[in-house]
Amino acid sequence: MGHHLRFGVCYDFRNPPDSGRSHTDLYAGILEQVQWLDQAGADLVWFTEHHFVDDGYLPSWVPVAGAMAAVTQQITFGTDICLLPFNHPLRLAEDLAVLDNLSGGRIELGVGMGYAPHEFRGFGLPVSRRVSLMNEGIEVLQQCFSGERFSYHGKRYSFDDVKITPGYVQEGGPPLWIAAMSEPGALRAAHYKTHFLPQGARAVAFDPWHAQLAAEGRDPAAHRVGILRSILVTDDRDADWPQIRESERYRMAFYEKLFEESGEGFGAGEQVPQRWIVGDVAHCVDEILNFIEAYGVTDIVTMAVPPGLHPEQMNGSLERLFKQVVPEVRAQLNRRTAHVTA
């Protein structure tokens, strides 16, 4: 594998009205959990962004990343995803420059173009502009990340003689990821030579990216592939899974509603797996290894706090994930690599 395998967690900060916990308490509990995860061996914290959702779905990830970066030492922060059409690229580039310095170079950015009609209405943007806003936003960000002064003139954005300050800690700026649920999205990631966040039907959301790289003589291993694939480490599935299963049904009902309203979705056919892995250490290790082999995944994150649960309810599984499962996955991969190269 061309990249170091990374594991982490994802937060959406969704807080259903019947959770019994205030938003303030949930944020405080998650911040405490992230401090612990930083010591437990987690590599990543990802945030996911949506707007105008009754349960408080995280609308603004930048301040959260700043707060977490200030109390951690190791974890890298990223997004799966930041909705680029709702973020002015220069303003976002400046936020990222501040975060990059605050964290000592522990910031990345995953972007998508969004699809929820209510969000575009809320921001006063026609859905028809999302492709141009996405593509131009990526191009502007890549210019910003160069560290050089530049001008840009497109359909949606036009700038003259701008340079992002302060400079980025990471050479070339924060690593950029592009999410895809469709063939155009997969080809966009290939075109802009970014890391890749596929989700949905494999035939349209993953295979075209791989085929395009092969057609150009480029090695897919040169790019990271990241996926939200939640993991529950338990020796008693019957006792521990039902509550989380109900939370997952609540979580996915939101996306199903958005798919219905937008006419979009994950598509038919074999899906890039995102279902929960549930079982003991040995089962989780086997499932993760098979997943990595099938998709070349380099980054796997789990929902740390499913909606309606408290952070402390997940700590037992997370501790076993980072203390037992992840070390064994890495050990087995190292043994396989040693065997192949021997």
Buried (B, 14 or more C-beta within 10 A) or exposed (E): EEBEBBBBBBBBBBBBEEBEBEEEBBBEBBBEBBBBBBEBBBBBBBBBBBBEBEBBBBBEBBEBBBBBBEEBEEBBBBBBBBBBBBBBBBEBBBBBBEBBBBBEBBBBBBBBBBBBEBBBEEEEBEBEBBEBBBBBBBBBBBBBBBBEEBEBEBEBBEBEEBEBEEEBBBEEBBBBBBBBBBBEBBBBBBBBBBBBBBBBBBBBBBBBBBEBBEEEEEEBEEBBBBBBBBBBBBEEEEEBBEEBBBBBEBBEEBBEEBBEEBEBBBBEEEBBBBEBBBBBBEBBBBBBBEBBEEBBBBBBBBBBBBBBBBBEBBBEBBBBBBEBBBEBBEEBBEEEEEEEEE
